[in-house]
Amino acid sequence: MYKNRHWIFQQDSAPAHRARSTQNWLTTHGIEFIGHEDWVSSSSDLNPLDYKIWQHLEEKICAKPHQNLESLRASLAKAAAEIDMNVIRAAIDDWPRRLRACIQNRGRHFKYCK
């Protein structure tokens, strides 16, 4: 997606991210990450998946009603497969500005405006 760019994974306080096995695997494979102890809890304003990607997918899959769970799953899979990489890149590129807004507000809730 972004060739030749430095990446650091953010690990929030989700149990799967906090798990010792996950932390050990990342370390063993030389993957840099921000550990859950250094990350703002409930940080949806700082997670591109939360603040942009899920919103985009929700708009797509909720455009029509679903009669059952299988219909919803199929619609989600289709929308995810068709997501424009520009949407993903824009969400990731927006992250540094959001992080600065969070720091300026000392980690408290903030209203982010582009």
Helices and strands as residue ranges (DSSP letters): E 9-10, H 15-18, H 20-28, E 33-34, G 36-38, G 44-46, H 48-48, I 49-53, H 54-61, H 69-81, H 85-104
